[in-house]
């Protein structure tokens, strides 16, 4: 269990140091790895004594306390994606407004005076 928490701490500190330069794929990869480590930690602590669990509790809470920082970065990526999708939708709307949606075989009649 201690090894899992140590690895989780190490990966969290590394991700925190690289957070400003991370792209969405790197952050997503970190979050997946973190999820797997957390699940392995949950599985490992099922048979542990309350004393062992208490010993790791503070370390895990320190890691979880950093979640808002990562959540802020994920929110930034979400907002950027939303803005790009809005641009694309607006572009499609403008394109459709200028596209010829009329029948190409239409006829024009001129009146002679």
N, C-alpha and C positions, 0 to 999 in steps of 0.2 A: 504494500500500500504506500509506503513511504517513497518508493521509487516512482510510482505513478504521480504522486503529488509533486515530487521534485521535477519530473519531466513537464508536468503541467505548468509549474512555476517558470521553468526555463523557457518554454515555448511562449508563454504569456509575456514575459519580459522582452523576448526577442521580437514578438509581434508589436509590442508597445513601442519599441525603439524604431521599428520600421514603418509604423502606422502612417506617417505623413507621406511616405512615398509608395505605399501599397495601392495596387489597383484592385478592382472588384474580385478578380480571380484569386489573387493572393489572399485577400481577406476571407473569401469564401472557403478556400483551402484550409486556412487557419481555423475557421469556425468548425469545419467538419472534423479536423484532427482533434480539436478541443472537445467536441461532442463525443467522439470515440473514447478519448481518455477519461472523460467524466463518466461515461457508461461503464468502462472497465473499473473505475474507482468505486462506483456504486455496487457493482458485482463483487468486488473484493471486500467491501465493508459489510456485506450481508452477514458474514459469520464472525465478524470482529467483535471484540469486547467493547463495552461502552467507554472504557478507559482509553483504548486505542483510537476510537472514534473522536473522543474529546480532544485528544492530542493533535489530531489533524484538522479539527474544526476551524481553528484560527487561521491556519494557512489557506484553507479552502475559501474562507470568507474574505481573505485579503485578495485572492484571485477574482472572486465574484464581484468584489467591490469595484473592479476595473471595467465591468461590463458597460456602464454608461459611456465610457470613452469609445469603446468599439461600436456601441449602438449609434453614437453620434456620427461616426464615419459611415456606417451603413445607411443612416438616414440621408446623409449628404449624397451618397451614390443613388439612392432611390429618387431624391429630388432632381438630380441631374438627368436620370433616365426619364422621369415624368416630363421634364422640360423638353427633352429631345422628341419624345412621342407627341407632345403637343405641337411642336414645330412640324413634324411629319404630317400630322392630321390637318394642320392649317394649310400646308403645301398641297395636299391632296384635294382639299376643298377648293382652293384657288385654281388648281389645274382643272378640276371638273367644271368649274364655272366657265372656263375659257374653251373647253373642248366642244367640238361641234356635236351636239346631240340631236341635230335635226336630220331629217331624211335627205340624202344626197340627191334624190330625184325630184326635188320640189321644183315648181314652176313659178315664174314671175310674170305677171301680166301688167303691161303698161297701157295706160289710157291715152288715146289720141284726142286732141282737142280739135 
